[in-house]
């Protein structure tokens, strides 16, 4: 087991990474304040892992909430259902929520934890690669609106993160590829050597080879923990973690949440950000080609879907958390491993990127 820390003073918490951790009572119990625990999971994960986790927490008063699987259900309606489940038990203000699932489960459980009785503890047990390398760490919690992704939420940190690498063996290949998009993003913003390593070992990670997988999760969590410790509420450097996301969120909203996986949209979004960086004179063409090659090798799209034209993309990008005073802030690249936040760019270049980086046709 590898253990890292997100350093936030009295709210610091550990990230445990390794095989066989999801049923380690000794890792969870110190972070459970009272007698009550509610596990939140989905209909895909529940048959695989829920019974064992309930048994692990024997001695606590454990209740469960199982919701439908998918980004489509990451909304206020589901959130209300979860809060009503807590009230029906009834759960007091010392209840601890446990998020057993991927990014959707982690995001919505964290948001419910932050709202229920003005805040109760929660624990993250991420079950997808995307959640283990990114979304479970850092305390971003949210639900979607039909008009925009993650526009309703708060920063609310977990008590601990338990990333069991064994659970990734049940993931479909598409989910693994989607998670790998966030791995590439992490390397692009802050670690050129990690990017170089990924070019050589990407297929080993996607094949879930133990050493490559553990190194990847640990390095991503190490980088994110450092960024979050420096800038918890995204007032500065943490915004770099949004590389590809302004484009990607527009794709997800434009298609309808759940049509593309989040990581797939981010993969295309990173290619678009790289293209915009080249047009702006920041990034060299050879680096752009390396970025696109790695994204494609992971089975990720490198273009936005053809059914969303550039005018629609631009409109959707304006409904984004990175918009300030009407200006769309973009994360661009000076080099692999060196990112910057920019609101000062030629708008014609952005339009050119949106137009040139569309698929010629799309059935998405």
C-alpha positions in Angstrom: 0.0 0.0 0.0 1.2 3.5 -0.8 -0.2 6.4 1.3 -0.1 10.1 0.3 -1.5 13.1 2.0 -3.6 16.1 0.9 -2.2 18.8 3.3 -5.0 21.2 4.3 -4.2 21.8 8.0 -6.8 20.3 10.3 -8.7 19.0 7.2 -5.8 17.0 5.8 -6.6 13.5 4.7 -4.8 10.4 3.4 -5.0 8.7 0.0 -4.3 5.0 0.2 -3.4 3.2 -3.0 -3.0 -0.5 -3.5 -4.7 -3.9 -4.0 -7.3 -5.3 -1.7 -8.0 -2.0 0.2 -11.8 -1.6 -0.3 -12.6 -3.9 2.7 -9.9 -2.6 5.1 -11.8 -1.6 8.2 -8.7 -0.2 9.8 -8.4 2.4 7.0 -12.1 3.5 7.3 -13.0 3.3 11.0 -10.8 6.2 12.1 -12.7 8.5 9.8 -16.2 7.5 11.0 -17.4 9.9 13.7 -20.6 8.2 14.9 -22.5 5.0 14.8 -24.3 5.6 11.5 -22.9 5.0 8.0 -24.7 5.3 4.6 -23.0 3.7 1.6 -24.0 5.3 -1.7 -23.3 3.3 -4.9 -24.9 2.4 -8.2 -26.7 -0.5 -9.8 -23.5 -1.7 -11.6 -21.2 -1.6 -8.6 -23.6 -2.8 -5.9 -23.7 -6.5 -7.1 -19.9 -6.6 -7.2 -18.8 -4.9 -3.9 -21.6 -3.7 -1.7 -22.2 -6.8 0.4 -18.6 -7.2 1.3 -18.3 -3.5 2.3 -21.4 -3.8 4.5 -19.8 -6.8 6.2 -16.6 -4.9 6.7 -18.5 -2.2 8.5 -20.2 -4.7 10.9 -20.8 -3.0 14.2 -21.9 0.3 12.7 -25.5 1.0 11.8 -25.1 0.7 8.0 -27.8 1.7 5.5 -27.4 1.8 1.7 -28.6 3.9 -1.2 -28.3 2.4 -4.7 -28.9 4.7 -7.6 -29.0 4.3 -11.4 -25.7 4.2 -13.2 -24.5 7.0 -15.4 -23.9 10.7 -15.9 -27.5 11.2 -16.8 -28.4 10.7 -13.1 -25.9 13.2 -11.7 -28.6 15.8 -11.1 -30.6 17.5 -8.4 -33.4 14.9 -8.6 -31.0 12.1 -7.6 -29.5 14.4 -4.9 -32.9 15.0 -3.4 -33.6 11.2 -3.4 -30.4 10.6 -1.5 -31.2 13.3 1.1 -34.6 11.9 1.6 -33.1 8.4 2.1 -30.9 9.9 4.9 -34.0 11.5 6.5 -36.0 8.4 6.4 -33.5 6.3 8.3 -33.2 8.8 10.1 -29.5 9.7 10.0 -28.2 12.3 12.5 -25.4 14.8 11.9 -22.7 12.3 12.8 -23.6 10.0 9.9 -20.7 9.2 7.6 -21.4 8.8 3.9 -19.2 6.3 1.9 -19.0 6.9 -1.9 -18.5 3.5 -3.5 -18.2 4.1 -7.3 -16.8 6.2 -10.0 -16.8 10.0 -10.5 -20.5 10.4 -10.6 -21.0 8.6 -7.3 -18.1 10.5 -5.7 -19.3 13.9 -6.9 -22.9 13.5 -5.9 -22.2 11.8 -2.6 -19.7 14.5 -1.6 -22.3 17.2 -2.5 -24.9 15.5 -0.4 -22.5 15.2 2.5 -21.7 18.9 2.3 -25.4 19.8 2.3 -27.0 17.3 4.7 -27.5 19.0 8.1 -24.9 21.6 6.9 -22.1 19.1 6.5 -21.4 15.5 7.5 -18.2 13.4 6.9 -17.7 11.3 3.8 -15.2 8.7 2.5 -14.2 8.1 -1.1 -13.8 4.5 -2.4 -13.3 5.2 -6.1 -13.9 2.2 -8.4 -12.9 3.7 -11.8 -9.5 4.7 -13.1 -10.7 8.3 -13.7 -11.9 8.6 -10.1 -8.8 7.0 -8.6 -6.4 9.4 -10.5 -8.5 12.5 -10.4 -12.1 13.1 -9.2 -11.9 11.4 -5.8 -9.1 13.8 -4.7 -9.5 17.5 -4.0 -13.1 17.9 -2.8 -14.8 19.1 -5.9 -18.4 18.0 -5.6 -21.3 18.8 -7.9 -24.3 17.8 -10.0 -25.1 18.8 -13.6 -27.8 21.0 -15.0 -29.2 20.5 -18.5 -27.5 23.8 -19.4 -24.1 23.0 -18.0 -21.9 20.4 -16.4 -20.9 20.6 -12.7 -22.5 24.0 -12.4 -24.2 23.2 -9.0 -21.8 22.2 -6.2 -19.2 23.1 -3.6 -15.7 22.4 -2.5 -16.1 19.7 0.3 -13.2 17.5 1.2 -13.5 13.8 2.1 -12.0 12.3 5.3 -10.0 9.8 3.3 -9.6 8.2 -0.2 -9.2 4.5 -0.6 -8.1 3.5 -4.1 -8.2 -0.3 -4.4 -6.5 -1.2 -7.7 -8.1 -4.6 -7.7 -11.5 -3.2 -8.6 -10.2 -1.8 -11.9 -10.1 -5.3 -13.3 -13.9 -5.3 -13.7 -13.9 -2.1 -15.7 -14.8 -2.1 -19.4 -12.0 -1.1 -21.8 -13.9 2.1 -22.7 -14.0 3.2 -19.0 -10.2 2.5 -18.7 -9.5 4.7 -21.7 -11.7 7.5 -20.4 -9.8 7.4 -17.1 -6.5 7.5 -18.9 -7.4 10.9 -20.3 -7.1 12.4 -16.9 -3.7 10.7 -16.5 -2.5 12.4 -19.7 -3.9 15.7 -18.5 -2.0 15.5 -15.3 1.3 14.8 -17.0 0.7 17.6 -19.6 0.2 20.3 -17.0 3.1 19.6 -14.6 5.3 16.6 -15.4 7.1 16.2 -18.7 9.1 13.1 -17.6 5.8 11.4 -16.6 4.5 12.2 -20.1 7.6 10.7 -21.6 7.1 7.6 -19.5 3.4 7.3 -20.5 4.4 7.3 -24.2 6.3 4.1 -23.5 4.0 2.4 -20.9 0.5 3.6 -21.8 -0.5 0.1 -23.0 0.9 -1.5 -19.8 -1.3 0.8 -17.7 -4.4 0.1 -19.8 -3.6 -3.6 -19.5 -3.6 -3.1 -15.7 -0.1 -4.4 -15.2 0.4 -3.9 -11.5 3.6 -1.9 -11.3 2.7 0.5 -14.1 -0.8 0.9 -12.8 0.3 1.7 -9.2 3.0 4.1 -10.4 0.4 5.9 -12.5 -2.2 6.3 -9.8 0.4 7.3 -7.3 2.0 10.0 -9.5 -1.4 11.5 -10.5 -2.5 11.6 -6.9 0.8 13.1 -5.8 0.6 15.9 -8.3 -3.1 16.6 -7.6 -2.6 16.5 -3.9 0.2 19.1 -4.2 -1.9 21.4 -6.4 -5.0 21.1 -4.1 -2.8 21.8 -1.0 -1.5 24.9 -2.7 -4.9 26.2 -4.0 -7.9 24.4 -2.6 -10.6 26.6 -4.1 -9.2 27.1 -7.5 -8.2 30.7 -7.3 -5.0 30.1 -9.1 -2.8 27.1 -10.0 -5.6 24.6 -9.5 -7.4 25.9 -12.6 -4.6 24.2 -14.6 -6.2 20.9 -13.8 -9.0 22.0 -16.2 -6.8 21.4 -19.3 -9.2 20.3 -22.0 -12.3 20.6 -19.7 -13.8 23.8 -21.1 -13.9 22.2 -24.5 -14.9 18.8 -23.0 -17.7 20.0 -20.9 -19.2 21.8 -23.9 -19.1 18.5 -25.8 -20.8 16.6 -23.0 -23.5 19.2 -22.6 -24.0 19.6 -26.3 -24.4 15.8 -26.9 -26.4 15.3 -23.7 -24.8 14.1 -20.5 -23.7 10.4 -20.8 -23.5 10.2 -24.6 -19.7 10.5 -24.4 -17.8 9.6 -21.2 -16.2 12.5 -19.4 -12.7 11.3 -20.2 -13.6 10.9 -23.9 -14.7 14.5 -24.0 -11.6 15.6 -22.2 -9.4 13.7 -24.6 -10.9 15.6 -27.6 -10.7 18.8 -25.5 -7.0 18.4 -24.8 -6.4 18.0 -28.6 -8.3 21.2 -29.1 -6.4 23.0 -26.4 -3.1 21.8 -28.0 -4.3 23.1 -31.4 -5.2 26.4 -29.9 -1.8 26.6 -28.2 0.0 26.1 -31.5 -2.2 28.7 -33.2 -1.3 31.1 -30.4 2.4 30.6 -30.9 2.9 28.9 -27.5 3.4 25.2 -28.4 5.4 23.7 -31.2 3.8 21.5 -33.7 5.9 18.4 -32.9 4.6 18.5 -29.3 1.0 18.8 -30.5 1.5 15.7 -32.6 2.9 13.8 -29.6 -0.1 14.8 -27.5 -2.6 13.7 -30.1 -0.7 10.5 -30.8 -0.8 9.5 -27.1 -4.5 10.4 -26.8 -5.3 8.3 -29.9 -3.2 5.4 -28.7 -5.4 5.3 -25.6 -8.5 4.8 -27.8 -9.8 8.3 -27.1 -11.3 10.7 -29.6 -9.1 13.6 -30.8 -11.9 15.7 -32.4 -15.2 17.1 -31.2 -18.3 15.4 -32.6 -19.4 16.8 -36.0 -23.0 17.3 -34.9 -22.0 20.2 -32.7 -21.0 23.1 -34.9 -18.5 25.8 -33.8 -21.2 28.3 -33.0 -22.9 25.8 -30.7 -19.6 24.9 -29.1 -18.8 28.5 -28.4 -22.2 29.2 -26.8 -21.8 26.1 -24.6 -18.3 27.1 -23.6 -19.6 30.4 -22.3 -21.7 28.5 -19.7 -18.6 27.3 -17.8 -17.1 27.9 -14.4 -13.9 29.3 -16.0 -15.8 32.2 -17.6 -15.0 35.6 -16.0 -16.7 38.8 -17.0 -17.8 37.2 -20.2 -14.3 36.0 -21.2 -13.7 32.3 -21.6 -10.5 31.4 -19.7 -8.6 28.5 -21.4 -5.8 26.3 -20.1 -3.2 26.3 -22.8 0.3 24.7 -23.2 3.7 26.4 -23.6 5.2 22.9 -23.7 4.5 19.4 -22.5 4.5 19.7 -18.7 4.1 23.5 -18.8 0.5 24.9 -18.8 -0.9 28.4 -18.3 -4.3 30.0 -17.9 -5.2 32.5 -20.6 -8.1 34.8 -21.2 -6.1 36.9 -23.7 -6.1 35.2 -27.1 -7.3 36.0 -30.6 -11.0 35.0 -30.7 -10.6 34.2 -34.4 -8.1 31.6 -33.4 -10.6 30.0 -31.1 -13.2 29.9 -33.8 -10.6 28.4 -36.2 -9.8 25.7 -33.6 -13.5 24.9 -33.0 -14.1 24.5 -36.8 -10.9 22.6 -37.7 -11.1 20.2 -34.8 -14.6 18.8 -35.6 -15.1 15.4 -37.0 -16.3 15.7 -40.6 -19.3 13.5 -39.8 -20.6 12.0 -36.6 -23.2 9.5 -35.5 -22.6 10.3 -31.8 
